[in-house]
Amino acid sequence: MIRIEKLHKSYPMGKDSLHVLKGINLHIKEGEFVSIMGSSGSGKSTLLNIVGLLDEHDEGNYFLNGQLIKNLNEKKAALLRNKFLGFVFQSFNLISYKTALENVALPLYYKGMNRKERLKVALDYLDKVGLKDWANHLPNELSGGQKQRVAIARALVTKPKVVLADEPTGALDSITSDSVMDLLKDINNEGMTVFVITHEEEVAAQTKRIVRLKDGLIISDELTKAVKAAKAV
Amino acid sequence: MKFLFDSDTWQEIYGSIRKNKVRTIITIIGVLWGIFLLVVLLGAARGMENGFNKLFGNFATNSVFVWTQSTDTPFKGFQKGRRFSLNTNDIESLKSEYSKEIRLLAPRNQTNNLVVHNFKSGDFKVSGDYPVLDQIQKKKLIYGRFLNKNDILSIAKVAVISEDMYKRLFDKNVMPIGEYIKINAINYKVIGVYEPSNTIDFDGDTAYIPFSTYKKVYNTANKIDWMMITAHEGTNIEQMEKDILLTLKNLHKVHPDDERAFGSVNLGKEIGKVTGFLTGMQFLTWFVGIATLIAGVFAIGNILLITVKERTKEIGIRRALGATPKSIRQQIILESVFLTTVAGMLGIIFGALVLFFIDWKFGQGEDAALVNPTVDIPIILIAFVTLVILGTLIGLIPAHMATVVKPIEALREE
């Protein structure tokens, strides 16, 4: 699903440049539940942005769903994002003047679905995350956990290949964090590839594979204990 | 163009406009004010122009008036300061010499006299005139008729009086026609009553009597006080004025360079000055109006630019969700076009209302300052379309800015 070979990325900082990713090799197969761990500055967010086509890499190859990503113009990138990727952000990134339902329906608008149909689909997904009754509330009327669940519904509504979550529990307390992680697990169990970035061990432990980054390089890549145990049986 | 008729597009625009009320209102006011001022200024200028035109309306504007004063140069044995009069021979000479140029010529004699009817009286102007006067200076008659050729030939003792004179000399509900008034102890039969002129008028309240009668009663012989000359269409009036004066100087043995002997007024020239003023005012109006419009458009651009900065994050989210740069651009441009259109239309409506008010308040009655203040629809349409196009172009700048940044940079914006 996602194949990354010798990926480099640096940001210009005045005269110098900051080398963030120093040759990453990563292969994520369909249906995996992967977490990227690392302290701040390790390059994990940059990696997610590149995987999410929100940023461009400098060197190396990136294949998304078997397609080489190179010299994408913004229009193609937008179409690919809409078709293959769903985003969940730490700060939710809901549009403040749209209701939960309209927020969830927005990706379908850019897909070209008509209003009636997309509101119906969006409501189904809100139901799936347990927020059907909150459909007509504005984001500022929702709690943090509810907001994140709306965001997850929005990420799922286009039936993407991969869900990319950037610190999805970063702004939540531990109880709501667990419910959000449960939701992501459910999604993964239905066969969706989920790609989570986090610096919390407890969150990472709930995924199936942990990739650790440090200073722009992968230092470890292993299955979680639960998965190992399940395999051993 | 499909997106234009897509209810979703408008739903999005409605959402963002409704959410940003202050921004929307300020934008609308900016444009509204511009087009409103343009409409009102142009309308007021037009009203003023119409007012002037009305002022000159009943008068043949290609007219020259000539009278005599006293000479300022000795000539052919005459001392300077000689006084002399125009006479009926001059009229015949001018008529034959300038038959191509002169359309109408009205010789006039005027004096002031006490006018009496029964026990009422008043001091009024009395004027000996030919029927041709009615063509140069149109009289609106309430009762009866103006002087005619028969009155002149029969030296009839008849008079045409003004409405004001009628009110002052007659009791209410008395029909003046056929009644007799006494001027200078001679009875005249009233044959007509005319309305006071609300345009330029050199006579005021005057009793018009036949020229021939005046000549006999006041014993003026061939003398004429002054004359009004109206030229044919297309005649160079200034040249005609010069030529006529030269001819008259020759007839009356006045030095050709004598500046004082004849007084003359060229009505066309005087009106030309006013028209020039009006043209200048119109130019100023346009200048101010267009400048205001441009200022309005810049206001929109400015606000949109701020908006885009404010909305960078939202645009980033939209792009992460799969919005193409084209769709973002379309939305912002459509928003600005929509706002300018609505504001422009409101401006036109309010402008029209104000013009309507001006017309109602200042445009009615005889001495209205602004007559029928209107604006041509094509002019407004052009201004309107220009505004919308400029609005679009200005809207393009922030729209472009919103799409060139990488989505991740837009998302990072807090």
Contacts between the chains, C-beta under 8 A, distances in Angstrom:
chain1	res1	chain2	res2	distance
A	49	B	408	4.9
A	52	B	320	7.4
A	54	B	320	6.3
A	54	B	406	6.9
A	54	B	407	4.8
A	54	B	408	4.0
A	54	B	411	6.9
A	55	B	406	6.1
A	55	B	408	4.7
A	56	B	406	7.7
A	74	B	319	7.9
A	74	B	324	7.2
A	74	B	325	5.0
A	74	B	403	6.9
A	75	B	324	4.8
A	75	B	325	6.3
A	75	B	326	6.7
A	78	B	319	6.2
A	78	B	322	5.4
A	78	B	323	6.1
A	78	B	324	4.3
A	78	B	325	7.2
A	79	B	322	6.8
A	79	B	324	7.0
A	81	B	319	7.8
A	81	B	320	6.4
A	81	B	321	7.3
A	81	B	322	5.1
A	82	B	321	6.9
A	82	B	322	2.4
A	83	B	322	7.5
A	87	B	320	5.1
A	87	B	321	7.4
A	89	B	411	7.6
A	93	B	313	7.6
A	93	B	316	7.9
A	93	B	317	4.8
A	93	B	320	7.5
A	93	B	411	7.0
A	94	B	317	7.9
A	95	B	314	5.7
A	95	B	317	6.2
A	95	B	318	7.8
A	96	B	19	7.8
A	97	B	15	6.2
A	97	B	16	7.4
A	97	B	18	7.7
A	97	B	19	3.6
A	98	B	15	6.5
A	102	B	15	7.8
A	106	B	318	7.2
A	106	B	321	5.6
A	107	B	321	4.4
A	107	B	322	5.6
A	109	B	8	6.0
A	109	B	12	7.6
A	110	B	318	7.5
A	110	B	321	6.1
A	110	B	322	4.2
A	110	B	323	5.0
A	110	B	324	7.5
A	110	B	327	6.6
A	111	B	322	6.8
A	114	B	8	7.5
A	115	B	7	6.6
A	115	B	8	5.5
A	115	B	11	7.0
A	154	B	321	7.3
A	158	B	322	7.4
